[in-house]
Amino acid sequence: MDSELEKSPLWGVLVEAVHCLPTYKSHKSYVKETILQQKPGVAAEELSDRLGIPLGEAMVILEELKAEKPKAD
């Protein structure tokens, strides 16, 4: 994974903070199993509004799930 976000020196700090949130794992699972099935191209801003979560958490979840996808050749 080598997105523009990850090039920022603060990206690691954001990821660490998000991983400490008590609801992070359940939010990530819900996004993977429900939201992305309904709307694969959902934006972080929309996800944040839809779930009532911080924008940073939405960004981290989407980046991590994007990295988990197997690459089609």
Secondary structure, 3 states (H helix, E strand, C coil): CCCHHHHCCCHHHHHHHHHCCCCHHHHHHHHHHHHHHHCCCCCHHHHHHHHCCCHHHHHHHHHHHHHHCCCCC
